[in-house]
Amino acid sequence: MKELLLTLAQALVDHPEQVSVNQVEGEKSVILELRVAQEDMGKVIGKQGRIARAIRTLVKAAAAHQGKRVIVEIIQ
């Protein structure tokens, strides 16, 4: 899931070298923290959050396939 999120985000931004994903294991879920360059935030979030919602949907579907629960947070 971490690799999927990293690949998706790097394909969207102008500075793929500045994309990083931090995985935090919780008791019941996994939190994936996505960090991108400041000027790429709009590209990852999209108009009215549509791209961010689509990214979260794809990652949640991959996690459900593995029987896990995941939360994607986009952090500056």
Secondary structure, 3 states (H helix, E strand, C coil): CHHHHHHHHHHHCCCHHHCEEEEEECCCCEEEEEECCHHHHHHHHCHHHHHHHHHHHHHHHHHHHCCCCEEEEEEC
